[in-house]
């Protein structure tokens, strides 16, 4: 019992640290449905382990009615999980949510198999952030520190630290995002202006432009350095930068 209260206290403190709208601990206790859902889930989970399955499901159902958040009593939730807003969140029976995860409204951790007795739902590692409306479906792992974009539909494993966006979700590795940001900074505009987490054709084309420009800049730098080594001075000038800025303004 003391362990359960310790975990509830940690959940409350996690909300205080991650939500700038939280003004006091009392406000969190009284007004945050994610906290209420977690408290009822802790109770339902304890009943589930005692094989009081029907009573555990009833407690889970009460939590769903009161909060709009449906957590199956068989699901495993770690410490300091933050369910923000929470309306429409569904967490399935064999789902696992790691420590320090953040889940926004409308998220589903669902299964794609009808076979009983097997793990059917996803597992989230530590510190995973799942955006509003995302659907994570199937038995696979979302690695530590991964981010799932809003309304993404994820049906395959997500590596640690990666970002999954779109429907069906595509994986953006951290090093790819960092490379694009560095290339964009050299061109005088931010890649965030390109909405890199949107899975639309225009964004994909713009990503391709940045990648192509970055590769061209690398090759030009190599050629310039080679010419200088043989005594030929080359002016460091690139008029293509202004053209790319013009395209960026047109997109905006």
ChimeraX attribute file (.defattr): number of C-alpha atoms within 10 A of each C-alpha:
attribute: neighborCount
match mode: 1-to-1
recipient: residues
	/A:1	8
	/A:2	7
	/A:3	8
	/A:4	13
	/A:5	12
	/A:6	12
	/A:7	19
	/A:8	20
	/A:9	16
	/A:10	15
	/A:11	23
	/A:12	21
	/A:13	15
	/A:14	18
	/A:15	24
	/A:16	18
	/A:17	9
	/A:18	12
	/A:19	12
	/A:20	8
	/A:21	10
	/A:22	15
	/A:23	10
	/A:24	9
	/A:25	14
	/A:26	11
	/A:27	12
	/A:28	21
	/A:29	15
	/A:30	10
	/A:31	12
	/A:32	19
	/A:33	22
	/A:34	27
	/A:35	25
	/A:36	19
	/A:37	22
	/A:38	22
	/A:39	18
	/A:40	20
	/A:41	26
	/A:42	20
	/A:43	16
	/A:44	28
	/A:45	25
	/A:46	17
	/A:47	19
	/A:48	19
	/A:49	12
	/A:50	10
	/A:51	11
	/A:52	13
	/A:53	16
	/A:54	12
	/A:55	14
	/A:56	24
	/A:57	20
	/A:58	13
	/A:59	21
	/A:60	25
	/A:61	21
	/A:62	16
	/A:63	22
	/A:64	22
	/A:65	11
	/A:66	13
	/A:67	20
	/A:68	21
	/A:69	28
	/A:70	23
	/A:71	27
	/A:72	23
	/A:73	29
	/A:74	23
	/A:75	19
	/A:76	19
	/A:77	23
	/A:78	16
	/A:79	18
	/A:80	22
	/A:81	27
	/A:82	25
	/A:83	24
	/A:84	19
	/A:85	19
	/A:86	23
	/A:87	19
	/A:88	18
	/A:89	27
	/A:90	20
	/A:91	26
	/A:92	22
	/A:93	18
	/A:94	22
	/A:95	25
	/A:96	21
	/A:97	25
	/A:98	22
	/A:99	18
	/A:100	20
	/A:101	25
	/A:102	22
	/A:103	25
	/A:104	22
	/A:105	22
	/A:106	21
	/A:107	25
	/A:108	24
	/A:109	26
	/A:110	21
	/A:111	21
	/A:112	13
	/A:113	13
	/A:114	8
	/A:115	9
	/A:116	7
	/A:117	7
	/A:118	10
	/A:119	17
	/A:120	22
	/A:121	25
	/A:122	28
	/A:123	24
	/A:124	27
	/A:125	21
	/A:126	21
	/A:127	21
	/A:128	26
	/A:129	21
	/A:130	28
	/A:131	20
	/A:132	23
	/A:133	20
	/A:134	27
	/A:135	26
	/A:136	29
	/A:137	20
	/A:138	21
	/A:139	22
	/A:140	19
	/A:141	17
	/A:142	28
	/A:143	20
	/A:144	20
	/A:145	18
	/A:146	24
	/A:147	25
	/A:148	28
	/A:149	22
	/A:150	21
	/A:151	20
	/A:152	25
	/A:153	21
	/A:154	26
	/A:155	20
	/A:156	19
	/A:157	17
	/A:158	24
	/A:159	19
	/A:160	19
	/A:161	17
	/A:162	21
	/A:163	24
	/A:164	27
	/A:165	23
	/A:166	19
	/A:167	16
	/A:168	15
	/A:169	22
	/A:170	18
	/A:171	19
	/A:172	18
	/A:173	16
	/A:174	14
	/A:175	11
	/A:176	12
	/A:177	16
	/A:178	12
	/A:179	14
	/A:180	20
	/A:181	17
	/A:182	14
	/A:183	21
	/A:184	21
	/A:185	12
	/A:186	13
	/A:187	18
	/A:188	12
	/A:189	16
	/A:190	16
	/A:191	21
	/A:192	11
	/A:193	12
	/A:194	18
	/A:195	15
	/A:196	17
	/A:197	19
	/A:198	16
	/A:199	16
	/A:200	12
	/A:201	9
	/A:202	13
	/A:203	16
	/A:204	15
	/A:205	11
	/A:206	18
	/A:207	19
	/A:208	13
	/A:209	13
	/A:210	20
	/A:211	17
	/A:212	13
	/A:213	18
	/A:214	19
	/A:215	13
	/A:216	12
	/A:217	15
	/A:218	12
	/A:219	12
	/A:220	14
	/A:221	13
	/A:222	11
	/A:223	13
	/A:224	16
	/A:225	15
	/A:226	12
	/A:227	13
	/A:228	11
	/A:229	10
	/A:230	8
	/A:231	9
	/A:232	10
	/A:233	11
	/A:234	11
	/A:235	6
	/A:236	8
	/A:237	7
	/A:238	10
	/A:239	7
	/A:240	11
	/A:241	13
	/A:242	12
	/A:243	11
	/A:244	17
	/A:245	14
	/A:246	12
	/A:247	11
	/A:248	16
	/A:249	11
	/A:250	8
	/A:251	12
	/A:252	8
